[in-house]
């Protein structure tokens, strides 16, 4: 009842092994049978299967150049940017996300693994990755399954994990049971990983699921048609992490000393191209696919990589998977917004560039090269390290094979090709003008990336004298049905020296809680009322149309010793209570984003000069912040906007990466006029904003932060200000 979650008692468990369903309306028993009938011993399933032996042709890449192939590969959906999909999902909720898909100051979606925290105070957490090689099953089902496990391992190796035995796998099997040859493929695949590879690696598969009907048929006119999915295995790997800060990303870095880009080749020189992305973009399959030839080599790779992580010898890391070595190198260059000079001396530049054998690309300091070679060698992986090249400052990606130039292209040119597929999908689904603005910024290279310029020292804990005192101000962390941002809000206020309490709207409406008992309240973000359009207004109306609630909120706002914070849904809600809030005239209401889509991003804001007690001493600061909302566009008249400016009630503005207030997407993620991101009341005691400061009060909660930030992010000052202003 407190959570407004409807429930009903539908029956009771009894000792008798009998199932009975009573219908009071018709006064009968629609179901009345012994459990032995329902769950009797079913006969064992027997399958009589035959291995299919399809005719496979050799690959023919006559006339194909490295550059032409690269353009095709960068547009292939399995390789191209997935930002159209990633940015519509909330990746910051809970405040325990250390590593999401987005990497670096340019927020390029190339992360190998997800890394989450499991505390608001320490650095322990979990890493998760995915591996799949479904096309390979068209050639060799067992190899497809082994490569799925292998890819999950090479992906998760970017995070610090004590040993390969720490990994736990979830196996999602999909097969068209009964279709010619598919049952045999499933048997081969299960045997390959369940009975052979995973036991050899010392890895358990404690959980999984299956979908055994991956075929559908229909009749169209006089034709019988059928679509059948090949045998598929999707592996999810998970492991505990002792210190998430040791995780590395694909972002290439330019530092003050020379660096190398290396290939760590698990396959020991194999360059098989069957069922690769290269074969796919030229409408071919091939006869021989990449495989895990040695469990020992894979384990050695993992152990060596972990040793280097713990020694902090890896600057950047990216696994070699979809598209192969050259595609992985390009993605690393996109993430770092820097160029690469690569050198190969091989017979086939195509096979060298685009084979998808297991391995990874590492950026290291040039002085550490011999150490890296020795680490892999001491862990059992000999002759696996190859120097590929070095980063450059002229934003070009070049590849030479001997003296022959195979590729010489601008990073921004290739990045725009890689983003083109995402852009086209986004244009069809969302506001096409917004999608175009984002695409053009990538193509012309105008985006300078995220940065931070502070007017204060983020390491100064101004609330420290108030944290360990006996009496702490009480803060109500207020939520409504579906709100899921209360934990990170409570954690942020707790760190600033408050006593935090979970208060549901039903507590106030039913008299269990009274706002008069608190010095502050924070209305949280999340998916109130299932995140339906106008949910914030609905939340406000439960207050405005209930006399008990209305009187409590109005009395609280009139007090001079309180503060109020509203973020996201809470911002929407409080904006609709402005008639109760002194000095809240001119406030906007918040409506659907201009992009017509939910926006979850890390964007830049500038703190404005205002009376807000939360932003005391922060004016002029420019820094990243998380947004996650579908209705964040401020709807406001020109007169009210002028009034907000005149009275200095604007607390935050969205800015572009050159520091200018912006209307451009996605720097202004919702299209608010004049970059409006938050406002305050005349006396500064009530502040509402769309961005989520409570989800990034620690540096480890952001996908990118300046290297000089310590434990607290710059946003911890926001909550510390609330504490010192209450005394």
Secondary structure, 3 states (H helix, E strand, C coil): CCCCCCCCCCCCCCCCCEEEEEECCCCEEEEEEEHHHHCCCCCCCCCCCCCCCCCCCCCCCCCCCHHHHHHHHHHCCCCCCCHHHHCCCCCCCCCCEEECCEECCCCEECCCCEEEECCCCCCCEEEEEEEECHHHHHCCHHHHHHHHHHHHHHHHCCCCCCCHHHCEEEEEEECECCCCCHHHHHHHHHHHHHHHHHHHHCCEEEEEEEECECEEEEEECCEEEEEECCCEEEEEEEEEECCHHHCCCCCCCCCCCCEEEEEEECCCCCCCCECCHHHHHCCCCCCCECCCCCHHHHHHHHHHHHHHHHCCCCCEEEECCCCCHHHHHHHHHHHHCCEEEEEECCCCHHHHHHCCCCEEEEEEEHHHHHHHHHHHHHCCCCCCEEEEEEEECCCEEEEEECCEEEEEEEHHHHHHHHHHHHHHHHHHHCCHHHHHHHHHHHHHCCCCCCCCECCCCCCCCCCHHHHCCCCCCEEEEEECCCCCCHHHHHHHHHHCCCEEEEEEHHHHHCCCCCHHHCCEEEECCCCHHHHCCCHHHHHHHHHHCCHHHHHHHHHHHHCCCCEEEEECHHHHHHHCCHHHCCCCCCCCEEECCCCCCCEEEEEEEEECCCCCHHHCCCCCCEEEEEEEECCCEEECCHHHHHHHHHCCCEEEEEECCCCCECCCCCCCCCCCHHHEEEEECCCCCEEEECCCHHHCCEHHHCCCCCCCCCCECCCHHHHHHHHHHHC
